[in-house]
Amino acid sequence: RPDASLMGGGSSAPSPTHSELSLAAGQVVLSLQADEDDARNARQTPQELTRLICEEAQRWAATQPALAWMSGWPPILHPFGSSACTLAQHGSDLDLTLLFEASAGQGQWCRFSYDAQRSLITHLHRVLLGARQSGDTRWISVESMLNQRQPVLRLVDARSRMRVDLSICEHLGLANTAMLRVYAAVNPNFRLLCLFVKHWSQRRRVNDVSQHMLSSYAWSLLVL
């Protein structure tokens, strides 16, 4: 900050001390942290989605000749992202990915092509829209976002107003989430600083992948 006395504007206010800045930053972080309502919504929303999404995904897979070899692999919803690694803010979105896993202990995972992901997202979108038209009021909106690097089905929960982004076979996202969860467990200050930097980047409008800026995950890596 320029010295006002050198600019003919009289004496400037004293700069805040390190302890004052730390206290102010701590208060900001406390106001950002997810609360018990957020945690409950993050648990309940996947449970409400699991039966419908997983049954429809398995029904879709049975109609795909190229996927006949994975017949019998149960689809499972997995949370990832900030809500799954203790870096979520109050009111954060929920990221879920749908995986097809082999029987326990085999260590086999199914990866879908981009076209297969688009096809499954389109199918799930059609099913959920049909459910809404038939009187299912659990979702305020249902939107398919197909022209992205990763096709996504976006829902808004009517009960919690939580936005849910559902992707297909996001294995890298799960691995990234696991890494951040370990760092957050090893050093609690990492989590606090990530929350502060995420808040700062959002306020400065430099946290938006759609605008060719860094993502929250990238900002977390810079914290590391």
DOLODO-610647 format. One record per residue (C-alpha): x, y, z; residue in one letter. Coordinates in steps of 0.5 Angstrom, whole numbers, padded with zeros to 4 digits. Example, Ala and Ser with C-alpha at 12.3 -4.5 7.8 and 13.67 -1.06 7.14 Angstrom:
! DOLODO-610647
0025|-0009|0016|a .
0027|-0002|0014|s .
END
This chain:
! DOLODO-610647
0000|0000|0000|r .
0003|0007|-0002|p .
0005|0011|0004|d .
0000|0017|0004|a .
0005|0022|0007|s .
0010|0021|0001|l .
0004|0023|-0003|m .
0002|0029|0000|g .
-0004|0026|0004|g .
-0002|0026|0011|g .
0000|0020|0015|s .
-0003|0013|0014|s .
-0007|0009|0019|a .
-0002|0003|0022|p .
-0001|-0003|0018|s .
-0005|-0009|0022|p .
0000|-0014|0025|t .
0001|-0021|0024|h .
-0003|-0023|0030|s .
-0009|-0018|0028|e .
-0008|-0021|0021|l .
-0008|-0028|0023|s .
-0014|-0027|0028|l .
-0018|-0024|0022|a .
-0017|-0030|0017|a .
-0019|-0035|0023|g .
-0025|-0031|0023|q .
-0026|-0032|0016|v .
-0025|-0039|0016|v .
-0029|-0041|0021|l .
-0035|-0037|0018|s .
-0034|-0041|0011|l .
-0033|-0048|0014|q .
-0039|-0054|0013|a .
-0043|-0055|0019|d .
-0047|-0061|0021|e .
-0053|-0059|0016|d .
-0048|-0060|0010|d .
-0045|-0066|0013|a .
-0052|-0069|0013|r .
-0054|-0067|0006|n .
-0048|-0070|0003|a .
-0050|-0077|0007|r .
-0057|-0077|0005|q .
-0057|-0074|-0002|t .
-0053|-0080|-0005|p .
-0057|-0085|-0001|q .
-0063|-0082|-0005|e .
-0060|-0082|-0011|l .
-0057|-0089|-0011|t .
-0063|-0094|-0012|r .
-0065|-0090|-0018|l .
-0059|-0088|-0021|i .
-0055|-0095|-0020|c .
-0061|-0099|-0023|e .
-0062|-0095|-0029|e .
-0055|-0095|-0030|a .
-0055|-0102|-0030|q .
-0061|-0103|-0035|r .
-0057|-0098|-0040|w .
-0051|-0102|-0039|a .
-0055|-0109|-0041|a .
-0057|-0105|-0048|t .
-0049|-0104|-0050|q .
-0046|-0109|-0054|p .
-0039|-0107|-0053|a .
-0040|-0107|-0045|l .
-0043|-0114|-0045|a .
-0036|-0117|-0042|w .
-0038|-0113|-0035|m .
-0045|-0116|-0034|s .
-0046|-0117|-0027|g .
-0041|-0111|-0025|w .
-0046|-0107|-0020|p .
-0046|-0099|-0021|p .
-0044|-0095|-0015|i .
-0044|-0088|-0013|l .
-0038|-0085|-0010|h .
-0037|-0078|-0007|p .
-0031|-0074|-0009|f .
-0028|-0067|-0009|g .
-0028|-0062|-0003|s .
-0034|-0065|0001|s .
-0030|-0072|0001|a .
-0024|-0069|0003|c .
-0026|-0064|0009|t .
-0025|-0058|0004|l .
-0032|-0057|0003|a .
-0035|-0050|0005|q .
-0042|-0048|0008|h .
-0047|-0050|0002|g .
-0042|-0053|-0003|s .
-0044|-0057|-0008|d .
-0043|-0065|-0008|l .
-0039|-0068|-0013|d .
-0041|-0076|-0015|l .
-0038|-0081|-0020|t .
-0042|-0087|-0022|l .
-0037|-0093|-0022|l .
-0038|-0100|-0025|f .
-0034|-0105|-0020|e .
-0032|-0112|-0021|a .
-0033|-0117|-0015|s .
-0030|-0115|-0009|a .
-0022|-0116|-0008|g .
-0021|-0117|-0016|q .
-0019|-0110|-0016|g .
-0022|-0109|-0023|q .
-0025|-0102|-0026|w .
-0029|-0101|-0032|c .
-0027|-0094|-0036|r .
-0032|-0091|-0041|f .
-0031|-0088|-0047|s .
-0033|-0081|-0048|y .
-0039|-0083|-0052|d .
-0041|-0088|-0047|a .
-0041|-0083|-0042|q .
-0045|-0078|-0046|r .
-0050|-0084|-0048|s .
-0051|-0086|-0040|l .
-0051|-0079|-0038|i .
-0057|-0077|-0043|t .
-0060|-0084|-0041|h .
-0060|-0082|-0034|l .
-0063|-0075|-0036|h .
-0068|-0077|-0039|r .
-0070|-0082|-0034|v .
-0070|-0077|-0028|l .
-0074|-0072|-0033|l .
-0079|-0077|-0034|g .
-0080|-0078|-0026|a .
-0081|-0071|-0025|r .
-0086|-0070|-0030|q .
-0089|-0076|-0026|s .
-0090|-0072|-0020|g .
-0083|-0074|-0017|d .
-0081|-0067|-0013|t .
-0074|-0069|-0010|r .
-0071|-0065|-0015|w .
-0072|-0058|-0017|i .
-0068|-0058|-0024|s .
-0065|-0064|-0028|v .
-0060|-0061|-0033|e .
-0055|-0065|-0038|s .
-0048|-0062|-0039|m .
-0045|-0066|-0045|l .
-0041|-0061|-0048|n .
-0035|-0061|-0043|q .
-0029|-0065|-0042|r .
-0033|-0069|-0037|q .
-0040|-0070|-0039|p .
-0044|-0069|-0033|v .
-0051|-0069|-0030|l .
-0053|-0063|-0026|r .
-0059|-0064|-0021|l .
-0061|-0059|-0015|v .
-0064|-0063|-0009|d .
-0071|-0060|-0007|a .
-0070|-0061|0000|r .
-0063|-0058|0002|s .
-0062|-0054|-0005|r .
-0056|-0058|-0006|m .
-0053|-0058|-0013|r .
-0050|-0065|-0015|v .
-0046|-0066|-0021|d .
-0046|-0073|-0023|l .
-0040|-0076|-0027|s .
-0038|-0083|-0030|i .
-0032|-0086|-0028|c .
-0028|-0080|-0025|e .
-0022|-0085|-0023|h .
-0017|-0079|-0023|l .
-0022|-0075|-0019|g .
-0023|-0080|-0013|l .
-0015|-0081|-0013|a .
-0014|-0073|-0013|n .
-0019|-0073|-0007|t .
-0016|-0079|-0003|a .
-0009|-0075|-0004|m .
-0012|-0068|-0001|l .
-0016|-0072|0005|r .
-0009|-0075|0007|v .
-0006|-0068|0007|y .
-0012|-0065|0011|a .
-0011|-0071|0016|a .
-0003|-0070|0017|v .
-0004|-0062|0018|n .
-0010|-0059|0020|p .
-0007|-0052|0018|n .
-0007|-0055|0010|f .
-0015|-0055|0011|r .
-0016|-0048|0014|l .
-0011|-0045|0009|l .
-0015|-0048|0003|c .
-0021|-0046|0005|l .
-0018|-0039|0006|f .
-0015|-0039|-0001|v .
-0021|-0042|-0004|k .
-0025|-0036|-0001|h .
-0020|-0031|-0004|w .
-0020|-0034|-0011|s .
-0028|-0034|-0011|q .
-0028|-0027|-0009|r .
-0023|-0025|-0014|r .
-0026|-0029|-0019|r .
-0020|-0033|-0021|v .
-0023|-0040|-0019|n .
-0027|-0042|-0025|d .
-0025|-0047|-0030|v .
-0031|-0045|-0035|s .
-0027|-0038|-0036|q .
-0020|-0042|-0037|h .
-0018|-0040|-0030|m .
-0016|-0045|-0024|l .
-0020|-0050|-0021|s .
-0021|-0050|-0013|s .
-0017|-0057|-0014|y .
-0011|-0053|-0017|a .
-0011|-0048|-0012|w .
-0011|-0053|-0007|s .
-0004|-0056|-0010|l .
-0001|-0049|-0010|l .
-0003|-0049|-0002|v .
0001|-0055|-0002|l .
END
